[in-house]
Amino acid sequence: MAEQYHEPTNELTAKDRDFTRALVSLKEEIEAIMWYQQRASATKDETIREVLEHNRDEEMEHAAMLLEWLRRNMPGWDKALKTYLFTTEPLTQIEAEVSNEEESPGGDLKLRKIKRG
């Protein structure tokens, strides 16, 4: 458990440790999705493929729940997720527009011009 911290734990708040718990759990859920996906793709047995795909999809639910917890609790996630999720615009175009908005001089109302999907 200690290897997941990069700073002395006595210098971290309880909230920082909860962020670490959520982020490490999210990493583990995403790794599990990858493992189940690879196994489902590689098997020749349709019955085990169905089980593996079911398990993969459950891990996606767990990952989504952790993302939502992070969005609600850790500064920065809400803005990032609202900017990049559920859009059909090219992601690099969104990033460029966000960067331009943040760098634009005063007077700009900073209204997003990207249509949300």
Buried (B, 14 or more C-beta within 10 A) or exposed (E): EEEEBEEEEEEBEEEBEBBBBBBBBBEBBBEBBEBBBEBBEEBEEEEEBEBBBEBBEBBBEBBEBBBEBBBEEBEEBEEEBEBEEEBEBEEEEBEEBBEEBEEEEEEEEEEEEBEEE
